Amino acid sequence: MFKQLRSWWMVFVHALGKVQTTILLSVVYHIAVGPLALFSKVTGGDILDLRSTAEPSYAKKLARISSNLEQAEKQF
C-alpha cells in the first residue's frame, strides 16, 4: 500500500516541482533582466562591451609587467 502511495506522491511532487520552477524562474527573469535591459537601452550603455570597434582584434592590451625577482617573490 505504501509503495503505491509513494509512487503517486512522487508523480505529484515532480509535476508540482516543474510548475514551481517555471513560475519562479520566469518571475526572477522578468524582475532582474527586464529592468536591466530597459536601463541599458535608455542610457545607451553597453554592459557586455559588444559594440564593434575599428580595432582588428578584441584582445585588450595589458600594462607592461616588469620582471624582477623582488616582484616575483611578493606576488600577493
CORTALIN-V631668 format. One record per pair of residues at least 4 apart in sequence whose C-alpha atoms are under 6 Angstrom apart, sorted by the first residue. I is the first residue (numbers start at 1). J is the second residue. Records with the same first field share a line. If there is no record, write none. Layout:
# CORTALIN-V631668
I = J / J
This chain:
# CORTALIN-V631668
2 = 6
10 = 14
13 = 17
17 = 21
20 = 24
21 = 25
25 = 29
28 = 32
29 = 33
30 = 34
35 = 39
40 = 44 / 45
